[in-house]
């Protein structure tokens, strides 16, 4: 039954990438998350790898490429991280055993740790009052459940499913890392077996040994909670709750409230680079570019090998027209991910603005060797060729882009610019009009068509183009000046000669 349920995903994976794996190939990365030199038994981030699932595999690919110079398959990527863990285990088996024992201790005694949510913290904040209906921590029931499972071994065949339901999550935690969601599959059998063992202990006159074992196990489970609080094992993390609330509020569209929660979390955990990045993202969404940059720069001081962070910094510096700083940030991002075509093209665009056409060209061409079919990068590269006055090559680039993407307004715009420069006004008009069909509110295309109309002495049409452009962007002084000159020319033409 399980195989049939998994089969559609397995067939999809095989069809999509030509590799056969059951659900998804991510166990190597997950294994590494719980078995690093600094691991303590719970989830531990990998340097340079995002905690977000959507970004995690992309980051892992970049890390693999940087380390090996190769493009990985799913299985190669999986094996790459798994081999790191196996190497560490063989190099120091005693440490590996101690770490496994620590994970098992998490499994049986944890009450507070939560990488998704923290029930006790939520109760303290008044977020889920119904949780008082579950007053017994799982850790209290672990001891009686283990006693019950041992008692069931008198009939080894019958309780095999119960042992599997308990044992598989236990082994998964010991091998990978402790997480409440990894323990959840064992909770039903823990509750039922603990209840059975406790019920049996009530008949202590007949089963006094069993009652003594159950009572001792229950007492140990309760005392472990006190011990953990004293030694600061499995602590309640108020910062994590604030960060999780911030994420939930952001998903609900309450970005300002999310900012407040994220700031509260950072007061408790000020050296969390990823929390500073997320606060920067929230502030950026609210239009607080300068505030966002402050948070990104704090994150960069704490965590200087996150290419995505430097990309975000470069984007916001460019938005503020602080191009030298944008160049430095994007150069650092490219240093971290030299095969990321999008980063290469962003850096090229900034260098083009700063007047370094030679390096911009090299970066665009490198990006295009990595992603030759990327329409956006091809358009940017063609724009650089236009700036350099290489009209024939630029026309070839944009003509090829139009063939592949006939609805690309940027390509039609530049074909119009090139045709106008070469004196082919009819083709220029056709290209500009097509670009405006696709993107009617493009200020630069309206301006270019207006200039073309002026050259062809079609002043009324030119004025109309400039007025449309100003309706889109009233602050555009180039269009305002052009409109004023056209109106002056129209007035001079209509006034009677002396």
Buried (B, 14 or more C-beta within 10 A) or exposed (E): EEEEEEEEEBEEBEEEEEEEBEEBBBBBBBBBBBBBEEBBBBBBBBEBBBEEEEEBBBBBBBBBBEEEEEEBEBBBBBBBBBEBBBEBBEEEEEBBEEBBEBBBBBBBBBBBBBBEBBBBBBBEEEBEEEEEEEEEBBBBBBBBBBBBBBBBEEEEEEBEEBBEBBBEBBEBBBBBBBBBEBBEBBBEBBBBBBBBBBEBBEEBEEBEEBBEBBBEBBEBBEEBBEEBBEEEBBEBBBBBBBBBBBBBBBEEEBBEBBBBBBBBBBEBBEEBBBBBBBBBBBBBBEEBBEBBBBBBBBBBEBBEEBBBBBBBBBBBBBEEEBBEBBBBBBBBBBEBBBBBBBBBBBBBBBBBBBEBBEBBBBBBBBBBEBBEEBBBBBBBBBBBBBEBEBBEEBBBBBEEBBEEBEEBBBBBBBBBBBBBBEEBBEBBBBBBEBBBEBBEEBBBBBBBBBBBBBEBEBBEBBBBBBBBBBEEBEEBEBBBEBBEBBBEBBEEEEEEEE
